[in-house]
Structures are given as structure tokens and as C-alpha cells.
Amino acid sequence: MEIKQHIENLTPEIIAMRRDFHQHPELGFQEFRTRDQVKHFLTKTGIPVKEMAKTGVVGLLKGDRPGRTILLRADMDALPVTEETGLAWQSAKKGVMHACGHDGHIAMLLGAAKVLSELKSRISGQIKFVFQPNEEDAGAWLMIKEGVMENPPVDAAFGCHLWSQIDTGTIDIRPGPVMAASHYFSLTIKGKGGHAGFAHESIDPIFVSSAVIQAVQAVQSREINALDPVVVMFTSAHAGTGSNTIVPDEMTLQGSLRVLYEGGEQDIRKRFERIVAHTCHAHRADYHLAFKVGNHLLSNDDAMVSLVRAAAREVTDAPNRVTGTVRTMAGEDFSDFATRVPAAFAFIGIKNTAKGIVFPHHHPKFDIDEAMLSKGTELYVRTALAYLAKAGI
């Protein structure tokens, strides 16, 4: 059966699965029901599975002939958001919602697994279907630590994201950096407490912090090429007891450093700390700075992009619907796969103004145009088949 027709026949089931996952969302590393549903579907499809990374699932499909291995990934976690869509399949859990499209990713990859399992005779090699927990915080890293890239070794990886910033019907993919590295920081400015009426006897950490917040903005405006995207963002500031007479001993600032150019991750951290250190020194204060990696830079491999763009043109049947414009300062832990093997990450448009599907990711009224679920399924299928059939990538 022709691929498009096969997927068209399967589309009602894919939509039903998406709605079921949407109605029963689970936070990162709590995707127990989701895990069990995924395992049941893959097993019923004839694909052997194993659990990994607490709530993750990996299915391995072996083609009828030997060859390379491609990893296809879908993330599974929901967000701590109370849904306000009013959909018939709205989240049944107050305070938890699939507000980022991961429910659609799961359903698309399950649909692709079913189609590909019925095309084993055309496959030379293996396909790993990776259903990853906790994309929001280190799920990919844990799967890699537990060996998802081995047995058999993975040669390439592909992932995609339903994307609210581009119109439905569009598939976007481009080479090079597409999603930012994000490094989270916690900075404690250490001063000297005292009485607000005797400011000269204290070292006010709030005053020093204000100087630091202003000074570090010079990194992006005066030290980095204006064509290399950088964001220095403070998201939390805490100090004192609320009394209007007490100068606190210290103030804690939190935020993130984001970069969207090759080689920028360590560079931005060094520049940030240099300015913090000298600003604190100028005001007689000390500091403690700690970093945590949120996501590494997600950069697409040129050859994989060419392959996926060709697959996308078959999916859309319209070359002008395959674009290459999306670059975002948001992060994505698919980057952990992409730093190890040639990989590509695509964006599938789901914005549909006519249907009122216009709200951004992580919004309580976020929704997806379900018409694109079949397109995402087909993109997974065609990318896997094309990669395993093509040598030299």
C-alpha cells in the first residue's frame, strides 16, 4: 500500500491516541500510564520494547536486511499548567497539561512505528523508536547514560516538534544552529548586613546586585558579534526579611544564559563570571556562582537536513511549504543526541487562525491542528526509509 494512503487509513487512530495522551498528561519522570500505553501499542505491533530512564521506552525494529541504525525520538512529558481550552479531551488533571505538543509527538511516532513495521521488507538496518521522558529537564541525557545509543550503535537521529509559530501545512528545517544552548545560573552576592540608617557601615548586596544585572548586559551588546544571538536573563531575585531597617547579608539571583552559535556555551559563561567578579570586587562584595546545563546547542547536520528536506517535500506535495526560517532561543534536549551522531530536528507548523489555534507553547489555551499529525507521522516514516536506503550520510 502507498505510504500516504496507509497513513490516511491510520489517521483516526493517531488522533484518538493523541487525545487520550492529552486527557491523561503526566509530568517528567512520572509518565507511568503513558509508558504503559506506548509499550502495549509497540508490543501489539510486533516491535520488542524495553524500559529505560525510569519511564522511557525504546522499541527496536529490525529490517529484513542488515544495515545502519537510525533513532527516531518523541518526548512524552507534560507541563505544570492548568488547561483552559475547554476541549472535550481537555486534561483530566488539574495543574497538569500537554501544553507543548508532546502528546502529538507520541502519537505520531507510534503511528510511524506501525507503518514501518509493515514495511520491514523494504528496510535495510534498524530503527530505534525512542519515547523519551522529561524533555524539560535531562531526560535525553539519562537515556544516553543508560545506553540508548548502543546495542545496536546509533548512526543518525531524527526528531521533530509541532510548532505554534508557523502556519499549519508548513515543515521547517535548516542546517546549523536552530535551538539555543541554555545554561542556568544561581548567583549569590555576599555583602555585609547592617542598619539601613548607617549604610556606610554595610555592604549592600541589593545595590551590588543591581550593578551586576546592568553590567552583564554588556556581554550581548558590547562583547559578542551582533549576528550571534545571546540572551542574558534574570528570572528571580531574593534578599532580606521585608524589614525597611535591615540591610541583608546577601542576595540570590537566578536566570539563564542562552546562545545560538557554535562555540558560545563556554565563552558566554566565562564572560559572565568575569564581569560578575569585577563588579563585586569594585563594590567590596564577594559572590558564589553555580551553573547547570539546561540544554546544549542544537545544531542540525547538513547532510541530514538535505535528506529530511527531500522527505518533507514528499510529505507536503508542495516545495513552497518546506521552509528554513526557524531559529529560536528556546532549548531542546534532543541536542544530546545531536552532539553524538549526525542528526536533524524539524518543525511542523500547527498554527491555524481559522480554527482559533493561535496560542503559544506553554499557554493554558495551547492546542494543535490535528490535521498535521498525519504529516508528522509521514515525515518520521519517509526520513527513516530514506536514511536507511541511502549510503554515505
C-alpha positions in Angstrom: 0.0 0.0 0.0 1.3 3.5 -0.8 2.6 5.3 2.2 0.2 8.3 2.1 -2.8 6.0 1.8 -1.6 3.8 4.6 -1.2 6.8 6.9 -4.5 8.2 5.9 -6.2 5.0 6.9 -4.3 5.1 10.2 -5.0 8.8 11.0 -8.2 8.3 13.1 -6.2 6.0 15.4 -3.3 8.5 15.6 -5.8 11.3 16.5 -7.5 9.1 19.1 -4.2 8.3 20.7 -3.2 12.0 20.8 -6.4 12.9 22.5 -6.0 10.1 25.0 -2.5 11.2 25.9 -3.7 14.8 26.1 -6.5 13.9 28.5 -4.1 12.0 30.8 -0.9 14.1 31.0 2.0 13.3 33.2 4.9 15.3 34.4 8.6 14.4 33.7 9.6 11.0 35.1 6.0 10.4 36.1 4.8 9.2 32.7 3.8 5.8 34.0 0.5 5.5 32.2 2.0 6.9 29.1 4.8 4.4 29.3 2.4 1.5 29.6 0.3 2.7 26.7 3.4 3.0 24.5 4.7 -0.4 25.5 1.3 -2.0 24.8 1.0 -0.4 21.3 4.5 -1.3 20.2 4.3 -4.9 21.5 0.9 -5.3 19.7 2.6 -4.0 16.6 5.3 -6.7 16.9 8.1 -4.4 18.0 10.1 -5.6 21.0 10.5 -3.0 23.7 12.5 -2.2 26.9 12.1 0.4 29.6 14.8 2.9 30.2 15.4 6.1 32.2 12.7 5.5 34.7 9.7 6.0 32.4 11.2 5.9 29.0 10.5 3.3 26.3 12.7 2.1 23.4 11.4 -0.1 20.6 13.7 -1.7 18.1 12.5 -2.7 14.6 14.9 -4.8 12.6 14.6 -4.7 8.8 14.8 -7.8 6.7 18.3 -6.9 5.6 21.3 -5.7 7.5 22.3 -2.0 7.6 22.7 1.1 9.7 20.6 2.3 12.6 18.5 5.4 12.9 17.0 6.8 16.1 13.5 8.4 15.9 12.6 10.3 19.0 9.4 11.6 20.6 9.2 13.3 24.0 6.4 12.4 26.5 6.3 14.8 29.4 3.6 17.3 30.1 3.8 20.7 32.0 2.6 22.1 35.3 -0.1 24.2 33.6 -3.8 24.2 34.3 -5.6 23.8 31.0 -8.2 26.3 29.8 -9.0 25.1 26.3 -12.5 23.7 27.0 -11.8 20.8 24.6 -13.8 17.6 25.1 -10.5 15.8 25.7 -9.1 18.5 28.0 -6.7 17.4 30.7 -8.4 15.4 33.5 -5.6 16.5 35.9 -5.8 20.0 37.3 -2.5 21.7 37.2 -1.0 19.3 34.5 -1.4 19.8 30.8 0.2 18.9 27.5 0.9 22.5 26.6 3.8 21.9 24.3 2.6 19.2 21.8 4.4 16.2 23.2 1.1 14.3 23.2 1.1 14.7 19.4 4.7 13.6 19.1 4.0 10.4 20.9 1.0 9.6 18.7 2.9 10.5 15.5 5.9 8.2 16.4 3.6 5.3 17.4 1.8 5.7 14.0 5.2 5.7 12.3 6.2 2.6 14.1 3.1 0.8 12.9 3.6 1.8 9.3 7.3 1.0 9.3 6.7 -2.4 11.0 4.6 -3.3 8.0 7.4 -2.2 5.6 10.1 -4.4 7.1 10.8 -6.0 3.7 11.9 -2.6 2.4 14.2 -1.8 5.4 18.0 -2.4 5.4 19.0 -1.8 9.0 17.3 -1.0 12.3 15.0 1.7 13.6 15.0 2.7 17.3 11.8 4.3 18.4 12.7 6.3 21.4 10.0 7.6 23.7 11.8 9.9 26.0 10.7 11.1 29.4 11.3 14.6 30.9 12.4 16.6 27.9 12.1 19.7 30.1 15.0 18.5 32.3 17.6 15.9 31.4 15.5 13.0 30.0 17.7 12.5 26.9 20.9 12.6 28.9 19.7 9.9 31.2 18.6 7.7 28.3 22.1 8.1 26.8 23.7 7.3 30.1 21.7 4.1 30.2 22.9 3.1 26.7 20.2 4.1 24.3 22.8 4.9 21.7 24.3 1.4 21.9 23.2 -2.2 21.0 23.0 -1.6 18.1 25.0 1.6 17.8 23.0 4.5 16.5 24.3 6.1 13.3 21.9 9.0 13.0 19.0 10.6 14.8 15.8 12.5 13.8 13.3 14.4 15.8 10.6 17.0 15.2 8.4 19.4 17.1 4.8 20.6 16.5 5.4 24.3 16.3 2.9 27.0 17.1 4.9 29.9 15.5 4.5 28.6 11.9 1.3 28.0 9.9 -0.2 24.6 9.6 0.9 22.8 6.5 4.5 24.0 6.8 7.5 21.9 7.6 10.6 23.9 8.5 14.2 22.6 8.7 17.5 24.3 8.2 21.2 23.4 8.7 23.3 24.6 11.6 22.2 26.0 14.9 18.4 26.0 15.3 17.7 25.9 19.1 19.8 27.6 21.8 22.0 26.3 24.4 20.7 27.2 27.8 22.8 27.3 30.9 21.0 28.1 34.2 22.8 30.1 36.9 22.4 30.7 40.6 24.4 33.7 41.8 24.7 34.8 45.4 26.1 38.3 46.1 27.6 38.3 49.5 27.7 41.7 51.3 27.7 42.8 54.9 24.4 43.3 56.7 23.6 46.2 59.0 21.2 49.1 59.7 19.6 51.0 56.8 20.3 54.2 58.6 24.1 53.5 58.6 24.6 52.4 55.0 28.3 53.3 55.1 28.9 50.6 57.6 27.3 47.9 55.4 27.9 46.4 52.0 24.5 46.4 50.4 24.1 43.2 48.3 20.9 44.6 46.7 22.8 47.6 45.4 25.7 45.4 44.2 23.2 43.1 42.5 21.6 45.9 40.6 25.1 46.9 39.3 25.7 43.3 38.3 22.4 42.9 36.5 23.2 46.0 34.4 26.9 45.2 33.8 26.5 41.7 32.4 24.2 43.0 29.7 27.4 44.3 28.1 28.2 40.7 27.1 25.5 40.6 24.5 25.6 44.3 23.4 29.4 45.0 23.5 31.4 41.8 23.6 29.7 39.3 21.2 29.2 39.7 17.4 25.7 41.2 16.9 25.0 38.4 14.4 25.5 35.7 17.1 22.3 35.5 19.2 22.9 35.8 23.0 20.4 36.3 25.8 21.3 37.1 29.5 18.2 36.8 31.5 17.5 37.2 35.2 14.3 35.5 36.3 14.5 35.5 40.1 15.8 37.8 42.9 15.6 37.3 46.6 17.0 39.2 49.6 16.2 40.4 53.0 13.4 39.9 55.5 11.0 42.6 54.4 12.0 45.0 57.1 12.7 48.5 56.0 15.5 49.0 58.5 17.7 45.9 57.8 20.4 45.7 55.2 20.6 41.9 54.3 23.9 40.0 54.2 23.3 38.5 50.8 21.1 38.4 47.7 20.5 35.5 45.4 19.8 35.9 41.7 18.8 33.2 39.2 18.4 33.1 35.5 19.7 31.7 32.3 22.4 32.3 29.6 21.3 31.4 26.1 23.5 31.2 23.0 22.7 30.3 19.4 26.1 30.0 17.8 28.8 27.4 17.7 31.4 27.6 20.5 29.4 30.0 22.5 28.5 27.9 25.6 31.7 28.1 27.5 32.6 31.5 26.1 29.4 33.2 27.5 29.9 31.6 30.9 33.5 32.9 31.2 32.5 36.4 30.1 29.5 36.4 32.5 31.6 35.4 35.5 34.4 37.8 34.7 32.0 40.8 34.8 30.4 39.4 38.0 33.7 39.1 39.7 35.0 42.5 38.8 31.7 44.3 39.6 31.5 42.6 43.0 35.2 43.5 43.7 34.5 47.1 42.8 31.8 47.3 45.5 33.8 45.3 48.1 31.4 42.3 47.9 32.0 38.6 47.3 30.0 36.1 45.3 29.2 32.5 44.7 28.2 31.4 41.2 27.0 28.0 40.1 25.9 26.8 36.6 23.6 24.0 35.5 23.4 22.9 31.8 19.7 23.1 30.7 20.4 22.1 27.1 23.3 22.2 24.8 23.2 23.9 21.4 21.0 22.0 18.9 22.8 22.2 15.6 21.5 20.3 12.5 23.8 18.2 10.3 23.9 19.5 6.7 23.6 16.1 5.0 20.7 15.0 7.3 18.9 18.3 6.6 19.1 17.7 2.9 17.7 14.2 3.4 14.8 15.5 5.6 14.0 18.4 3.3 13.6 15.9 0.4 11.3 13.8 2.6 9.3 16.9 3.7 8.7 17.8 0.0 7.1 14.4 -0.5 5.0 14.9 2.6 3.7 18.3 1.7 3.5 17.8 -2.1 4.4 21.5 -2.3 8.0 22.7 -2.3 7.0 26.2 -1.1 5.6 24.6 2.1 9.1 23.4 3.1 10.9 26.3 4.7 14.1 27.0 6.5 13.4 30.0 8.8 13.1 28.8 12.3 15.8 29.6 14.8 14.8 30.0 18.4 16.3 30.9 21.8 14.2 28.1 23.3 16.1 24.9 24.2 15.6 21.3 23.4 17.4 18.3 24.9 17.3 16.4 21.5 20.7 18.2 21.4 22.1 15.5 23.5 21.5 13.0 20.6 22.7 15.5 18.0 26.0 16.1 19.7 26.8 12.4 19.3 25.6 11.4 15.8 24.6 13.3 12.6 21.1 14.5 13.4 18.3 16.7 12.2 15.4 18.4 14.0 12.4 19.7 12.1 9.4 22.0 13.0 5.9 21.1 11.9 3.5 24.1 11.7 0.3 23.8 13.7 -0.9 27.4 13.8 -4.4 27.7 12.3 -6.1 31.1 12.8 -9.3 29.9 11.2 -9.7 27.2 13.9 -8.6 29.6 16.7 -5.4 27.6 17.2 -3.1 30.6 17.8 -1.8 30.3 21.4 1.9 29.8 22.1 3.6 26.8 23.7 3.2 26.6 27.5 0.0 28.7 27.4 -3.2 27.3 29.2 -5.1 27.5 25.9 -2.4 25.9 23.7 -3.7 23.4 21.1 -2.6 21.8 17.9 -4.1 21.5 14.4 -4.6 17.7 14.4 -4.5 17.7 10.6 -0.7 17.9 10.9 -0.5 14.6 12.9 -0.6 12.6 9.7 2.1 14.8 8.2 4.4 14.4 11.2 3.9 10.6 11.0 4.7 10.6 7.4 7.8 12.7 8.0 9.1 10.1 10.5 8.4 7.3 8.1 10.0 8.9 5.0 13.0 10.1 6.9 13.8 6.7 8.3 13.3 4.9 4.9 15.4 7.5 3.1 18.3 7.3 5.5 18.4 3.6 5.6 18.3 3.4 1.8 21.0 6.0 1.2 24.7 5.3 1.8 27.3 7.8 2.7 25.4 10.1 5.1 
